Amino acid sequence: MISDEDVQKLALLSRVALTPEERARMQKEMVSILAYIDTVQKVPLAGTHAPSPYLGNENVMREDADPHAPGIYTETLLSQAPRREGNYLKVRKILDEN
Amino acid sequence: MELPELSATAIAKGYRAKEFSAVDVTRTHLSRIEKENKELNAFLEVFDDALEEAKKADARLATGDASLLTGIPIAVKDNILIKGRIASAGSKMLGSHVAAYDATAVARLKTAGALFLGRTNMDEFAMGSSTEHSAYGPARNPYDHSRVPGGSSGGSAAAVAARLAPLGLGSETCGSIRQPSSLCGLVGLKPTYGEVSRYGLIAMGSSLDQIGPMARTVADTQMLFAAIRGEDPNDGTTLPDSSGESVQSKKIGIPRSFIKDAAPDVVQNFETKMRTLAAKGYELVDIEFPSAPYGLPAYYIIMPAEVSTNLARFDGMRYGLHVPAKNLLEEYELSRAEGFGPETKRRIILGAYVLSSGYYDAYYRKATALRGVIAEDLKRIFDTVSYIATPTTPGPAFRIGEKGDPVSMYLEDIFSAPANLTGIPAISVPGGFVEREGNALPIGVQFMSPKRTEGALFSIARDLLGEDE
């Protein structure tokens, strides 16, 4: 069962501020969602299951090579930054400011 | 036939026969949008250069320098990037986010000459089955405005069904093309995982996401699919180019115990359609698909896990909504609190839960194993049959506000989950109508088939609809 404290901890891990009302609603809904997804526990699975080859999911890596010319996308990308200083993103300190 | 009634294939023919121009076709669709969109809320934005683009298309058609889709209007889901255009993914978080590059599917459509009419409404970050989770208000079903068009690609579905565009681009993580296609009477394809590049699709569940076509005819769906598919160096999970695989027989497997919970009239309708196919030389076989009902709960473990990871990038620092606060952590928390809607927050937090230590084995590892079990079931089934048929959805379009409880909304995609979890292709085909409160509402039939056999899905869809090659 998931408690209000659990929801608070998960919200912190998720970096989402929740109001007390949102937290209460979230807890209630999480209980019903977890009850639903818990049905997966009914399927007996023998030991550790190797992924089916039919699934065909595998990680695909590329060579760390052929970089683009430095700076060609900088302006495009930084133009959408909420706060910038020159070619840097500007962010708050981890300790309180002002 | 009135211009907005024409399929994309018919429009392309009409251009070549000089029956009408791209400007005529664009103007008529724009006036349909003008008339209907206020109510339907299918388009979030109609592009101001559509008529200019139509003039350019006409010039190319006149010189014989036209491609297959030259001057064919298309509605694009708001989570697929078009360079220089806003791509908000139906979220306040990205309300003013301008795409810095074209999605590969969009780049290919540009090469093929397609004319982008606008971007369409969707559930926020593609999380939902009704578009009610859009930060910009729900879209409405053209068949009954008090009902949802389905989701998450509901805006594209409503636009194509209401004749605001002949073609729609959607995306699926679990049912988000097929379910709205079912609820709006369209053909919608979820391609084989890796058939269409995900580059430039705003990510939700990366091991599940696929872009796909929606249209009113099989021929149009196939034409759009052909234009967007193919290997892409920018998406390492795309499959090597091939002309596709074929299936071995005309056997259709029906997992009767899996579909028994669909509405009785939906099942009845489905059985009628199966008899239509039997009369056309298909053989119907009852099959056992014991792992199928576990697909959706497994999906609701795997997808949130991927969501919590993928959406971590929206931190209010680099782009998107930013809420000033007194320190960095608070800026993260407040920007995300303000930018994300309730369903998105729910899935992020659920994802953090199933991945957290102590629960990882019970949930994520179990769900991943189940994904393998479903794949093994499918492998066995496809040894004897070429297709699996089910209703696309358990019921027709529901009323706006009817499914307030998250789990009841999730169950809309019960028949969709196996295809997304295992990467096989699946198509929803219009399968008649059922009545709700005096209104005839469309309902779809779904076919699944082995990987890379989209060609077989198009042919069974044609046979069901009696559509010529």
Interface residues (C-beta under 8 A of the other chain):
Chain A: I2 D6 V7 L10 A11 L12 L13 S14 R15 V16 A17 L18 E22 R25 M26 E29 M30 S32 I33 L34 Y36 I37 D38 T39 V40 Q41 K42 V43 L45 T48 H49 A50 P51 S52 Y54 L55 G56 N57 V60 M61 R62 Y73 T76 L77 Q80 A81 P82 R83 L89 V91 R92 K93 I94 L95 D96 E97 N98
Chain B: H97 V98 A100 S207 G236 T237 S291 P293 Y294 P297 A298 Y300 I301 S308 A312 D315 G316 M317 R318 Y319 G320 H322 A325 K326 N327 L328 L329 E330 E331 Y332 E333 L334 R336 A337 F340 P342 K345 R346 I348 I349 L350 A352 Y353 V354 S356 A362 Y363 K366 A367 T368 A369 L370 R371 G372 V373 A375 E376 L378 K379 D405 P406 V407 Y410 T422 G423 K451
